[in-house]
Amino acid sequence: MYQEVIEPETTPRDNRITSSIPPFAMQYSPAIPELLMQLNISLALTTYQAGKLVTISPKDENSLISLPRTFEKPMGVALDGDRMAIACKDEVIYLENSKELAKHYPNKPNTYDNLFVPKVTYHTGQVDMHDLAFGKEGLWAINTSFSCLCQVDESFNFMPKWRPKFISDLVSEDRCHLNGLVMQEGHPRYVTALGQTDTPQGWRDNITTGGVLIDLRTDEVILDRLAMPHSPMFYNGELYLLLSASGQLAKIDIESKRLEVVKDLEGFCRGMDIIGDYAFIGMSKLRKNSSTFAKLDFAEKADQAGIKIVHLPTKALVGEIVYQSSVDEIYDVKILEGMLRPNVLNTINPLHKYSLSIPGKTFWAKTGQEPENSNQ
Protein backbone atom coordinates (compact mmCIF):
# COMPACT_ATOMS: atom_id res chain seq x y z
CA MET A 1 0.00 0.00 0.00
CA TYR A 2 2.86 2.36 0.73
CA GLN A 3 6.12 3.57 -0.72
CA GLU A 4 9.06 4.87 1.26
CA VAL A 5 9.43 8.64 1.29
CA ILE A 6 12.71 10.07 0.11
CA GLU A 7 15.00 11.42 2.79
CA PRO A 8 14.18 15.00 3.86
CA GLU A 9 16.25 17.75 2.26
CA THR A 10 17.43 18.81 5.68
CA THR A 11 17.93 16.49 8.61
CA PRO A 12 16.52 18.07 11.77
CA ARG A 13 18.19 17.34 15.07
CA ASP A 14 16.17 14.81 17.00
CA ASN A 15 18.08 13.24 19.84
CA ARG A 16 15.21 10.90 20.62
CA ILE A 17 15.69 8.93 17.42
CA THR A 18 17.99 6.01 18.14
CA SER A 19 16.91 3.53 15.47
CA SER A 20 18.14 3.28 11.89
CA ILE A 21 14.97 5.04 10.67
CA PRO A 22 15.87 8.65 9.76
CA PRO A 23 14.02 11.56 11.41
CA PHE A 24 10.65 12.40 9.87
CA ALA A 25 10.64 9.29 7.70
CA MET A 26 7.21 8.40 6.38
CA GLN A 27 5.36 6.01 4.16
CA TYR A 28 2.48 6.90 1.87
CA SER A 29 -0.09 5.51 -0.52
CA PRO A 30 1.29 5.30 -4.08
CA ALA A 31 -1.44 7.56 -5.50
CA ILE A 32 -0.70 10.56 -3.25
CA PRO A 33 2.15 12.22 -5.24
CA GLU A 34 0.07 12.18 -8.41
CA LEU A 35 -3.00 13.48 -6.53
CA LEU A 36 -1.04 16.43 -5.11
CA MET A 37 0.26 17.22 -8.59
CA GLN A 38 -3.23 17.05 -10.08
CA LEU A 39 -4.57 19.37 -7.39
CA ASN A 40 -1.47 21.59 -7.79
CA ILE A 41 -0.85 21.71 -4.04
CA SER A 42 1.56 20.97 -1.24
CA LEU A 43 0.67 20.35 2.40
CA ALA A 44 1.84 22.00 5.59
CA LEU A 45 1.35 20.53 9.05
CA THR A 46 2.36 21.56 12.55
CA THR A 47 3.56 19.18 15.21
CA TYR A 48 4.06 20.97 18.51
CA GLN A 49 5.36 17.76 20.05
CA ALA A 50 8.29 17.67 17.60
CA GLY A 51 8.58 21.46 17.34
CA LYS A 52 8.25 21.57 13.55
CA LEU A 53 6.25 22.97 10.69
CA VAL A 54 6.57 20.36 7.93
CA THR A 55 5.82 20.88 4.25
CA ILE A 56 5.07 17.84 2.09
CA SER A 57 5.33 18.21 -1.68
CA PRO A 58 5.29 15.98 -4.76
CA LYS A 59 8.81 15.55 -6.14
CA ASP A 60 7.24 13.84 -9.15
CA GLU A 61 4.23 11.59 -9.78
CA ASN A 62 5.79 8.77 -7.75
CA SER A 63 7.51 10.35 -4.77
CA LEU A 64 7.14 12.99 -2.07
CA ILE A 65 9.64 15.30 -0.46
CA SER A 66 9.40 16.62 3.08
CA LEU A 67 10.89 19.79 4.61
CA PRO A 68 10.75 20.04 8.44
CA ARG A 69 11.35 23.51 9.83
CA THR A 70 11.94 24.28 13.52
CA PHE A 71 9.47 26.49 15.40
CA GLU A 72 8.91 26.47 19.16
CA LYS A 73 5.66 24.59 19.84
CA PRO A 74 3.88 25.51 16.56
CA MET A 75 0.09 25.23 16.69
CA GLY A 76 -2.39 27.01 14.43
CA VAL A 77 -1.45 28.28 10.96
CA ALA A 78 -3.24 31.10 9.13
CA LEU A 79 -2.98 31.34 5.35
CA ASP A 80 -4.23 34.02 2.99
CA GLY A 81 -2.61 34.13 -0.43
CA ASP A 82 1.04 35.00 0.15
CA ARG A 83 0.52 35.62 3.86
CA MET A 84 1.22 33.04 6.57
CA ALA A 85 1.12 33.28 10.37
CA ILE A 86 2.15 30.60 12.85
CA ALA A 87 1.09 30.48 16.51
CA CYS A 88 4.07 29.37 18.59
CA LYS A 89 4.83 28.91 22.30
CA ASP A 90 4.94 32.60 23.23
CA GLU A 91 4.82 34.41 19.89
CA VAL A 92 3.06 34.62 16.55
CA ILE A 93 5.39 34.73 13.56
CA TYR A 94 4.18 36.45 10.39
CA LEU A 95 5.72 35.39 7.05
CA GLU A 96 5.39 36.62 3.45
CA ASN A 97 5.79 34.46 0.35
CA SER A 98 8.14 35.44 -2.47
CA LYS A 99 8.51 33.55 -5.74
CA GLU A 100 11.56 35.65 -6.67
CA LEU A 101 13.42 34.91 -3.45
CA ALA A 102 12.54 31.25 -3.92
CA LYS A 103 13.99 31.20 -7.43
CA HIS A 104 17.34 32.53 -6.25
CA TYR A 105 17.47 30.69 -2.91
CA PRO A 106 21.23 30.58 -2.15
CA ASN A 107 21.46 26.95 -1.05
CA LYS A 108 19.46 25.58 -3.99
CA PRO A 109 18.76 28.02 -6.82
CA ASN A 110 15.92 27.18 -9.21
CA THR A 111 14.59 24.49 -6.86
CA TYR A 112 11.66 26.08 -5.02
CA ASP A 113 8.61 27.79 -6.51
CA ASN A 114 7.63 29.68 -3.33
CA LEU A 115 9.47 30.82 -0.20
CA PHE A 116 7.80 32.02 3.01
CA VAL A 117 10.11 34.46 4.81
CA PRO A 118 9.66 35.79 8.40
CA LYS A 119 8.75 39.47 8.49
CA VAL A 120 7.22 40.21 11.91
CA THR A 121 7.24 38.52 15.31
CA TYR A 122 4.44 39.35 17.74
CA HIS A 123 5.40 38.65 21.34
CA THR A 124 2.17 37.31 22.81
CA GLY A 125 3.52 35.65 25.92
CA GLN A 126 2.56 32.10 26.84
CA VAL A 127 -1.18 32.27 26.24
CA ASP A 128 -1.52 28.93 24.42
CA MET A 129 -2.92 30.23 21.15
CA HIS A 130 -4.57 27.56 19.00
CA ASP A 131 -6.37 28.40 15.72
CA LEU A 132 -5.35 31.50 13.76
CA ALA A 133 -7.10 33.23 10.85
CA PHE A 134 -6.65 36.35 8.73
CA GLY A 135 -9.76 38.51 8.55
CA LYS A 136 -10.84 41.89 7.26
CA GLU A 137 -9.94 43.46 10.60
CA GLY A 138 -6.55 41.79 11.01
CA LEU A 139 -5.20 38.60 12.51
CA TRP A 140 -7.56 36.65 14.77
CA ALA A 141 -6.55 34.00 17.28
CA ILE A 142 -8.08 31.60 19.76
CA ASN A 143 -6.50 32.40 23.12
CA THR A 144 -6.99 29.12 24.93
CA SER A 145 -5.37 30.14 28.19
CA PHE A 146 -7.67 33.16 28.60
CA SER A 147 -10.76 31.41 27.12
CA CYS A 148 -11.30 34.17 24.58
CA LEU A 149 -11.14 35.16 20.94
CA CYS A 150 -8.57 37.88 20.42
CA GLN A 151 -6.68 39.85 17.82
CA VAL A 152 -2.92 39.93 17.42
CA ASP A 153 -1.28 43.32 16.90
CA GLU A 154 1.81 45.34 17.80
CA SER A 155 0.33 47.30 20.70
CA PHE A 156 -0.47 44.58 23.26
CA ASN A 157 0.25 40.91 23.90
CA PHE A 158 -3.31 40.32 22.69
CA MET A 159 -6.55 42.26 22.28
CA PRO A 160 -9.54 40.38 23.79
CA LYS A 161 -12.60 40.64 21.53
CA TRP A 162 -15.05 37.99 22.72
CA ARG A 163 -15.49 35.25 25.28
CA PRO A 164 -18.25 32.66 25.79
CA LYS A 165 -21.14 33.86 27.90
CA PHE A 166 -20.47 31.10 30.43
CA ILE A 167 -16.94 32.45 31.08
CA SER A 168 -17.23 35.00 33.90
CA ASP A 169 -13.76 36.52 33.88
CA LEU A 170 -10.72 37.05 31.68
CA VAL A 171 -8.04 35.05 33.49
CA SER A 172 -5.25 32.69 32.49
CA GLU A 173 -6.97 29.49 33.63
CA ASP A 174 -8.04 27.66 30.43
CA ARG A 175 -11.57 27.27 31.76
CA CYS A 176 -13.22 25.72 28.66
CA HIS A 177 -10.33 24.89 26.29
CA LEU A 178 -11.47 27.12 23.47
CA ASN A 179 -9.64 25.84 20.37
CA GLY A 180 -11.25 26.12 16.91
CA LEU A 181 -12.22 29.14 14.82
CA VAL A 182 -14.40 29.45 11.69
CA MET A 183 -14.32 32.61 9.58
CA GLN A 184 -17.16 33.72 7.29
CA GLU A 185 -16.78 36.55 4.78
CA GLY A 186 -13.68 37.78 6.57
CA HIS A 187 -15.17 37.81 10.07
CA PRO A 188 -15.15 35.26 12.97
CA ARG A 189 -18.38 33.27 12.99
CA TYR A 190 -18.12 30.01 14.99
CA VAL A 191 -15.79 28.60 17.63
CA THR A 192 -15.35 25.23 19.28
CA ALA A 193 -14.47 24.41 22.87
CA LEU A 194 -14.09 21.24 24.90
CA GLY A 195 -16.51 22.28 27.64
CA GLN A 196 -18.88 24.91 29.06
CA THR A 197 -17.08 25.16 32.38
CA ASP A 198 -16.06 28.32 34.26
CA THR A 199 -13.43 26.90 36.60
CA PRO A 200 -9.69 26.41 36.05
CA GLN A 201 -9.20 23.42 33.71
CA GLY A 202 -12.84 22.48 34.39
CA TRP A 203 -13.31 21.01 30.91
CA ARG A 204 -11.07 18.09 31.83
CA ASP A 205 -13.82 16.54 33.97
CA ASN A 206 -15.84 15.75 30.85
CA ILE A 207 -13.09 15.92 28.26
CA THR A 208 -14.33 13.35 25.74
CA THR A 209 -18.04 14.28 25.59
CA GLY A 210 -18.39 17.89 26.75
CA GLY A 211 -17.49 19.75 23.54
CA VAL A 212 -19.52 22.61 22.05
CA LEU A 213 -19.95 24.60 18.84
CA ILE A 214 -20.81 28.28 19.48
CA ASP A 215 -22.26 30.94 17.15
CA LEU A 216 -20.35 34.17 17.79
CA ARG A 217 -23.16 36.37 16.46
CA THR A 218 -25.73 35.12 18.94
CA ASP A 219 -23.55 33.56 21.69
CA GLU A 220 -25.73 30.48 21.23
CA VAL A 221 -24.42 26.97 21.72
CA ILE A 222 -25.39 25.35 18.41
CA LEU A 223 -24.37 21.83 19.43
CA ASP A 224 -23.17 20.34 22.69
CA ARG A 225 -22.01 16.95 23.99
CA LEU A 226 -19.46 16.80 21.18
CA ALA A 227 -16.51 14.40 21.33
CA MET A 228 -13.58 16.85 21.52
CA PRO A 229 -14.38 19.09 18.51
CA HIS A 230 -11.39 20.47 16.58
CA SER A 231 -10.55 22.10 13.25
CA PRO A 232 -13.95 23.52 12.20
CA MET A 233 -14.11 25.05 8.72
CA PHE A 234 -16.49 26.19 6.00
CA TYR A 235 -16.19 24.61 2.59
CA ASN A 236 -18.63 25.19 -0.28
CA GLY A 237 -21.05 26.75 2.17
CA GLU A 238 -21.04 23.74 4.50
CA LEU A 239 -19.56 23.51 7.99
CA TYR A 240 -17.24 20.61 8.76
CA LEU A 241 -15.35 19.69 11.92
CA LEU A 242 -13.43 16.83 13.48
CA LEU A 243 -14.54 14.89 16.54
CA SER A 244 -11.20 13.85 17.95
CA ALA A 245 -12.45 11.59 20.74
CA SER A 246 -14.74 9.57 18.45
CA GLY A 247 -12.38 9.66 15.47
CA GLN A 248 -14.91 11.14 13.06
CA LEU A 249 -15.19 13.72 10.29
CA ALA A 250 -18.58 15.40 10.66
CA LYS A 251 -20.74 17.90 8.77
CA ILE A 252 -23.01 20.31 10.64
CA ASP A 253 -26.45 21.53 9.57
CA ILE A 254 -26.71 24.84 11.41
CA GLU A 255 -30.43 25.36 10.73
CA SER A 256 -31.56 22.00 12.11
CA LYS A 257 -28.68 21.78 14.62
CA ARG A 258 -27.92 18.28 13.39
CA LEU A 259 -24.63 16.50 12.95
CA GLU A 260 -23.90 14.03 10.16
CA VAL A 261 -20.91 11.71 10.43
CA VAL A 262 -19.12 11.78 7.06
CA LYS A 263 -16.35 9.30 7.86
CA ASP A 264 -15.14 7.15 10.75
CA LEU A 265 -11.38 7.67 10.75
CA GLU A 266 -10.58 5.18 13.53
CA GLY A 267 -8.05 7.42 15.23
CA PHE A 268 -7.44 10.72 17.00
CA CYS A 269 -8.12 13.29 14.25
CA ARG A 270 -7.11 16.95 14.51
CA GLY A 271 -6.08 19.40 11.79
CA MET A 272 -7.97 19.57 8.49
CA ASP A 273 -8.12 21.39 5.18
CA ILE A 274 -10.25 20.74 2.09
CA ILE A 275 -9.74 21.33 -1.63
CA GLY A 276 -11.82 20.05 -4.53
CA ASP A 277 -13.50 16.87 -3.35
CA TYR A 278 -10.71 15.96 -0.91
CA ALA A 279 -10.32 16.47 2.83
CA PHE A 280 -6.79 16.20 4.21
CA ILE A 281 -6.97 15.24 7.90
CA GLY A 282 -4.24 15.07 10.52
CA MET A 283 -4.03 11.94 12.67
CA SER A 284 -2.17 11.70 15.99
CA LYS A 285 -1.00 8.88 18.19
CA LEU A 286 -2.81 8.58 21.49
CA ARG A 287 -0.74 9.38 24.54
CA LYS A 288 0.06 6.02 26.08
CA ASN A 289 0.17 7.40 29.62
CA SER A 290 -3.33 8.89 29.39
CA SER A 291 -5.98 6.96 31.32
CA THR A 292 -8.68 9.00 29.55
CA PHE A 293 -7.57 8.29 26.00
CA ALA A 294 -6.90 4.64 26.78
CA LYS A 295 -10.67 4.17 27.12
CA LEU A 296 -11.55 5.48 23.65
CA ASP A 297 -13.06 2.96 21.23
CA PHE A 298 -10.18 3.24 18.77
CA ALA A 299 -7.41 3.30 21.40
CA GLU A 300 -5.74 0.13 20.11
CA LYS A 301 -5.72 1.41 16.52
CA ALA A 302 -4.46 4.96 17.17
CA ASP A 303 -0.78 4.08 17.12
CA GLN A 304 0.26 6.12 14.06
CA ALA A 305 0.50 9.81 13.17
CA GLY A 306 0.09 11.22 9.70
CA ILE A 307 -2.54 12.42 7.23
CA LYS A 308 -5.63 10.64 5.89
CA ILE A 309 -7.29 11.77 2.66
CA VAL A 310 -11.06 11.41 2.32
CA HIS A 311 -12.96 11.78 -0.97
CA LEU A 312 -16.03 13.65 0.23
CA PRO A 313 -18.57 12.67 -2.49
CA THR A 314 -17.98 8.94 -1.93
CA LYS A 315 -16.80 9.18 1.71
CA ALA A 316 -13.94 6.85 0.74
CA LEU A 317 -10.46 6.86 2.21
CA VAL A 318 -8.28 7.34 -0.87
CA GLY A 319 -4.84 7.48 0.70
CA GLU A 320 -2.75 8.20 3.76
CA ILE A 321 0.65 9.35 4.89
CA VAL A 322 2.09 7.61 7.96
CA TYR A 323 5.08 8.85 9.95
CA GLN A 324 7.58 6.20 11.01
CA SER A 325 9.61 8.52 13.23
CA SER A 326 9.65 11.92 14.98
CA VAL A 327 5.95 12.87 14.63
CA ASP A 328 3.47 11.65 17.25
CA GLU A 329 0.98 14.52 17.44
CA ILE A 330 -0.32 16.88 14.75
CA TYR A 331 -2.28 20.05 15.46
CA ASP A 332 -2.93 21.85 12.17
CA VAL A 333 -3.01 20.88 8.48
CA LYS A 334 -3.05 23.47 5.70
CA ILE A 335 -3.19 23.19 1.90
CA LEU A 336 -0.71 25.36 0.01
CA GLU A 337 -2.58 26.01 -3.23
CA GLY A 338 -0.62 26.53 -6.44
CA MET A 339 2.62 25.48 -4.75
CA LEU A 340 4.41 22.31 -5.80
CA ARG A 341 7.77 22.99 -4.15
CA PRO A 342 7.44 25.54 -1.32
CA ASN A 343 10.03 26.30 1.32
CA VAL A 344 9.68 28.04 4.68
CA LEU A 345 12.36 29.94 6.59
CA ASN A 346 12.22 30.28 10.35
CA THR A 347 13.81 32.87 12.64
CA ILE A 348 16.35 30.35 13.98
CA ASN A 349 18.28 29.88 10.75
CA PRO A 350 20.29 33.10 10.13
CA LEU A 351 19.74 32.68 6.39
CA HIS A 352 16.44 34.55 6.69
CA LYS A 353 18.37 37.72 7.55
CA TYR A 354 19.85 37.79 4.04
CA SER A 355 16.45 37.71 2.30
CA LEU A 356 15.50 41.30 1.58
CA SER A 357 12.47 42.84 -0.08
CA ILE A 358 11.35 46.35 -0.95
CA PRO A 359 8.32 47.40 -3.02
CA GLY A 360 8.70 45.80 -6.43
CA LYS A 361 12.12 44.21 -5.83
CA THR A 362 13.85 41.48 -3.80
CA PHE A 363 17.48 40.74 -3.01
CA TRP A 364 19.65 38.10 -1.40
CA ALA A 365 22.26 40.07 0.52
CA LYS A 366 25.93 39.21 0.08
CA THR A 367 27.26 37.17 2.99
CA GLY A 368 30.88 36.94 1.95
CA GLN A 369 30.56 33.19 1.79
CA GLU A 370 28.04 30.60 0.77
CA PRO A 371 25.34 30.20 3.46
CA GLU A 372 25.55 27.00 5.38
CA ASN A 373 22.98 24.33 4.64
CA SER A 374 21.36 24.63 8.05
CA ASN A 375 19.44 21.72 9.55
CA GLN A 376 17.01 24.09 11.18
N, C-alpha and C positions, 0 to 999 in steps of 0.2 A: 504493500500500500504506500510505502514511503520511499523517498530517496534521501541520501545524506546531503545536508547543506554544505556548501563550500565553506572553507575557513573564513572567519570575519577578516575584513581588511585591516583592522587594528585589533590587537589582543589585549583586552582590558585586564588590569590586575585583579585577581580574584584568589586570595590566599586560601579560600576554603576548598578549592578544587584540587584534589589530590590524585584523581584517577587519570587514566590516559585520555579521557574525553576532553577536548579543548573547551575553554570557557565559551558559553553562549552557543554551543553546538545544538543543532536542531534537525529534526526530520520533518518531511512534509509530503503531502499527497502529490503524486506526479503532475496532476492537472493545474496546480496552483500557479506556477510561473507563467504558463500560457494565459490563465485567467487574469492575472494582474496586468499582463501586457495588453490583453483585449480591452480591459477596463481603463487602461492607461493610468495606472495608479501605483503608488507604493503605500506601505503601511508604517505607522509609527505607534509604538506602545511605550508606556511607562511602567517600570517595576521599581517601586520604592524600596522593596526588600533588597534588590541588588544595586540600587542607586544608579539606574541607567534610563536614558531614553534610547530606544532601539528603533532604527529604521530597517525595514525589510523590503527589498526591491527585487524585481526579476533581472537576473544577469542576461538571460536569454529565455527561450521557451521551455527550457528543461531544468534550469537551476536558479536558485535564489542567492542573494548576497545580503549580509547583515552588517549593520554598523552600530555598535553600542557606544553611547556617549555618556560620560559621567556627569550626573547632577545629584545634588544632595537631597535624597528622599523626594524624587519627582512624583507628582500626583496628577492633577488635572491638566489637560492641554487645551488651549483655545486656538482655533485656526480661523482665519478670514483672509482668503486670497494669499498675499505674500506676508501676512502678519501671523506670528506665532507667539504665544505666551505659555510659560510653564510654571505651575505652582510647585515650589520646592519647600524645604524644611522651614526656613524663616525668611523667604524672599520669593518674589515673582520675577522671572526673567523674561524680558520682551526681546524678540528676535525679528529681523526683517530678512526676507528672501531676496537673493540677487543671482540672476542667471549669468551676468557678466563675471562676477567674482567667482562663481562656480567654474566657468569655462577656463579661467586662468589660475585655478587653485594651485598654489606652489608645489605641493607634494605630488599631485597627480593632475597635470593640465589635461584639458579635453576629456575628462572622465565623468564629471558630474554635470547634471543638467540644471540643478538648483542648489543653492547654498544658503541656509539660515544662519545669520550672524547676530550675536548678542548686541543690542543697542542700549538697553536701559535695564537697570536692576532696581526693583522696588523692595525696600527693606520692610517687610510686614511684621517681623517678629514671629515667634512660634505660635501661630494661631490655627494650625492644622487645616489649611485651605484644601478643599477637595475640587469640585468641578469649577472650571473657568469658562467664560464666554465673552466674546466681543459683542457689544451692542451699540445702538445709536448714541448712547450717553457715555460710552467708555467701556472699560473692562470690568466685568462683573465676576464675583467669586462667592462661592459657598464657604463661609467661615464657620467651620465645624466646632471649633473650640468655644466660640461665643454664640453658637446657635442662631446665626443670622445670615442674611444675604447682604453683601457689602459691595462697594466699589473700591478699586485699587487706583490710587493716584499718588502724586509726588508730595502732597501736603501732610498726610497722616499715615500711620501704619495701615489703617483701613477706615473706610467711611461706612458705618452701618446704615442700611436703607430699609430693611424689613426684618421682622422676626415673627415666628408663628404666634398666634394669639394665646396659645397655652404656655408660652415662655414668658415669665413675669419680669425677668431682669436681664440686662446685658452683662454677663459675667463669663469668665473663662472656665466653664465647668462642663462643656459638652453634654448638655442636658437631654438632647433628643437625637444626636448624631445626624444632623442635617448633612446631606451629601450630594444629591443630584440637582441639576438645574436644566430647565428647558426654556429656550428663547423662542419668541414668536414675533415676527416682523420687527426684529431688532430690540425687543424689550423682554425682560424676564416674565415668564408666564406660570410655570409650574415648578415645584421643588419636591424632592423626596427626602424622607427622614426615616430612621429606624424605630422611632417611638413618639409618643405624645406626652412624654414625661417632663417634669419641671424641677427635677432634682439632679445633683451632680451624677453623671453617668447612669441616670435612671433607666435609660433605654436597654441597658444590659440585662435587666430582669426578665425581659420578654423579647430577647434579641432576634429570634428566628421567626416570630409571627406578629410583631408589633408595628410593622412598617406602615407608612402613610404616603399618599400623594396629595399635595395641597395646591389649590388654585390661588395664586398670588393676588388676583384681582378681587376676589371675594373673601379670602382667608378661610375658605371652606375646605374641609377634608373631603376630597373626592372619593377616595378609597382608603380603607384601613385594613388591618389584619393581614398586611402584605409580608411576604417572606423575604425580608432584607432587600428592599428595592434599591437598585443602582442604575446608573447610566440611562436616564430617561432621555428621549429625543423625538422630535417630530420628523416624519419623512412622508412625503406625498400627502400631507394633510392628516396623517394618522400618528397617534402617539404610541410609541413603543417603550418598553423598559425591561430590565432584567430582574428576575427574582433569584437572588444569589442563594438563599437557603433552600429553595426547592429546585434549583438548577433549571430554570425555565426562561425562555424568551416569551414575552407577553405583549399583547396589543390591548389598548384601553379605549373603550367607547365612553367619552366624557358625558354625552347626553344621558345615556342610560346607566352610567356608573357601573359598567360591566367590564370584566376582564376576560380576555380570550387567550388561552395558552397556544402559542404558535408552534413552539418546539420544546420538547424535553431534552436538555443538553447533558444530563447525567453528570453534573459537576458544578463546582462553584464558579458561576459566571459573573464577570464584572468588567466593564469596558466594552463599548460597542460603537460602531459606525456603520452606515448603510450607503450603498451606491448601486444604482440600477436595481436589479432584483436580488442583490446579495447583502446579507448582514454579516459583518466580521465581528466576532465576539471573543473577548478575552476570557481565558479559563485559568484558574489558579488551583494550586494544590491546597488541600485542607491542612491546617496546622495540626500536627500530630499530637501536640500536648494540650489541645483544646477539648475539654470534656463536653462542651456544647456542640461543636462541630462533629465530634465523633458519633453523635446520635442522629445525624442527618441521614436520610434514606440512601443517598449516593456516596456515603462516607468511604466505602471500600473502593469505589471507582475513581474518586477524585485524587489521584496520585500523580497527575501530570499537569503542567502549565503550558499554555500556548494559545492558539487562536483556532476557533471553529468557524466555518463558513456555511451559512444557511441560505438556500435558495428560497426566498419568501413565497413565490407563487405555488411551489410544490411542497414547501416545508421540509425539503430534503437536505440532509447534511451532504455537501458536495466536496468537502475537503477539510483538512486540518493541518496545522503546524504544531509540533510538539517539541518542547525544549528538553534536551537531555542533560543539560548542566546549567548552573548559574541562576536561572529564573524559576522561582517558586510561586511568586504572587504578582499579578498584573492589576493595575488600577485602571488605566485609560487606554483606549484604542482609537486612533484617528486615521482617516484615509487622506493621503496626500494626492489630490487630483491633478492630473496632467504632469506628474513627476515620476519618471522611471528610474532615475538614479540620483536621488537627493542626498545631501550631506548636511550635517548640523554641527556647528561649532559651539562649544561651551565656554564659560569664563575661566575654566581651569587651565586649558591649553593656551599658552601665550600667543599662539598663531593668530587668534582672533584680533589681537591688537594691531596686526599688520593689514587687516582688511579695512579699507577706507572708502567712504562714499560721500559724495556731495551731490547737489541737484544735477541730474543729467550725466554723471560721470562716476566711475569707480576706479580704485587703484589698489594694488598690493604694494605696500611700502617696502623699500629696500631694507634688508636685514643685515647685509654684509656677508651673509652665508646662507646656505640652503636651510630652511626651517627643518627642525627634526620631525621625524614621523612619530608624533606623540601617540602613546597608547591611551590617552585620555579622551 
